[in-house]
Amino acid sequence: MSNRREPEVHRISAAPEPLSQDVARRQRRYLVQMGVRVLCFLLAIVTWSHVPTWFSLVLIVAAVVLPYVAVLLANAGRERRDVEVFVDPRMLPGGGRPGELGSDR
């Protein structure tokens, strides 16, 4: 038996999303939500005298609540992947036989 320490194996599937992609994704989501907010305001103004008042009021309430929700979602932070991925070396090409690709012996 050897006291040799095995090197740590890093899995790419456990790597987090790059920060630049995370920020870009959150910015896009926030901008879409703010676009929906502006649309709610505009629809409320346009429809105020043409549809029942309750419909316009629902649009105004949505426009007031959306910024709060958008900020919460934008600041929620990076999602974590806690999924552990295990690959059985016998399932790799070579079947885990000594001296072949995929072998850990």
C-alpha positions as CSV (number, residue, x, y, z in Angstrom):
1,M,0.0,0.0,0.0
2,S,1.2,3.4,-0.8
3,N,0.9,6.6,1.2
4,R,0.7,8.6,-2.0
5,R,-2.1,11.2,-1.9
6,E,-4.4,11.1,-4.9
7,P,-4.8,14.4,-6.7
8,E,-8.1,16.3,-6.3
9,V,-10.4,15.9,-9.2
10,H,-12.4,19.0,-10.3
11,R,-15.6,18.5,-12.1
12,I,-16.6,21.0,-14.8
13,S,-20.3,20.2,-14.1
14,A,-19.9,21.6,-10.6
15,A,-18.3,24.8,-11.7
16,P,-20.4,27.9,-11.2
17,E,-21.6,30.1,-14.1
18,P,-19.1,32.8,-14.9
19,L,-19.8,36.1,-13.1
20,S,-20.1,38.1,-16.3
21,Q,-22.8,35.7,-17.6
22,D,-24.6,35.8,-14.3
23,V,-24.7,39.6,-14.2
24,A,-25.8,39.8,-17.9
25,R,-28.6,37.3,-17.3
26,R,-29.8,39.2,-14.2
27,Q,-29.7,42.6,-16.1
28,R,-31.7,41.2,-19.0
29,R,-34.3,39.8,-16.6
30,Y,-34.5,43.2,-14.8
31,L,-34.8,45.1,-18.0
32,V,-37.6,42.8,-19.3
33,Q,-39.5,43.3,-16.1
34,M,-39.1,47.1,-16.2
35,G,-40.3,46.9,-19.8
36,V,-43.4,45.1,-18.6
37,R,-43.9,47.8,-16.0
38,V,-43.8,50.6,-18.6
39,L,-46.2,48.7,-20.7
40,C,-48.6,48.3,-17.7
41,F,-48.5,52.1,-17.1
42,L,-49.1,52.9,-20.8
43,L,-52.0,50.4,-21.1
44,A,-53.5,51.8,-17.9
45,I,-53.5,55.3,-19.4
46,V,-54.8,54.2,-22.8
47,T,-57.5,52.0,-21.4
48,W,-58.7,54.2,-18.5
49,S,-61.8,55.4,-20.2
50,H,-62.4,52.5,-22.6
51,V,-62.5,49.5,-20.3
52,P,-63.8,48.8,-16.8
53,T,-61.9,50.8,-14.2
54,W,-60.9,47.7,-12.3
55,F,-58.8,46.6,-15.3
56,S,-56.9,49.8,-15.4
57,L,-56.4,49.7,-11.6
58,V,-55.0,46.1,-11.8
59,L,-52.5,47.4,-14.4
60,I,-51.5,50.3,-12.1
61,V,-51.0,48.0,-9.1
62,A,-48.9,45.7,-11.3
63,A,-46.8,48.6,-12.4
64,V,-46.3,49.6,-8.7
65,V,-45.4,46.1,-7.5
66,L,-43.1,45.1,-10.4
67,P,-40.1,47.2,-9.4
68,Y,-40.0,45.6,-5.9
69,V,-40.2,42.1,-7.4
70,A,-37.6,42.9,-10.1
71,V,-35.1,44.2,-7.5
72,L,-35.6,41.1,-5.4
73,L,-35.0,38.8,-8.3
74,A,-32.0,40.9,-9.6
75,N,-30.4,40.8,-6.2
76,A,-31.1,37.2,-5.4
77,G,-27.5,36.3,-6.1
78,R,-25.9,33.5,-8.0
79,E,-27.7,30.2,-8.1
80,R,-25.9,27.4,-6.5
81,R,-25.6,23.9,-8.0
82,D,-25.5,21.4,-5.1
83,V,-26.0,18.4,-7.4
84,E,-23.2,15.9,-6.9
85,V,-22.3,14.2,-10.2
86,F,-20.8,10.7,-10.0
87,V,-19.3,9.0,-13.0
88,D,-18.6,5.3,-12.7
89,P,-15.2,4.6,-14.3
90,R,-16.6,1.4,-15.6
91,M,-19.0,3.4,-17.8
92,L,-16.2,5.3,-19.5
93,P,-14.5,4.1,-22.7
94,G,-12.2,1.2,-21.8
95,G,-14.5,0.0,-19.0
96,G,-12.1,0.8,-16.2
97,R,-9.5,-1.8,-17.2
98,P,-6.0,-1.1,-16.1
99,G,-3.9,0.8,-18.6
100,E,-6.8,2.0,-20.8
101,L,-8.6,5.3,-21.2
102,G,-11.0,5.7,-18.3
103,S,-9.1,3.5,-16.0
104,D,-8.5,4.6,-12.4
105,R,-6.1,1.8,-11.6
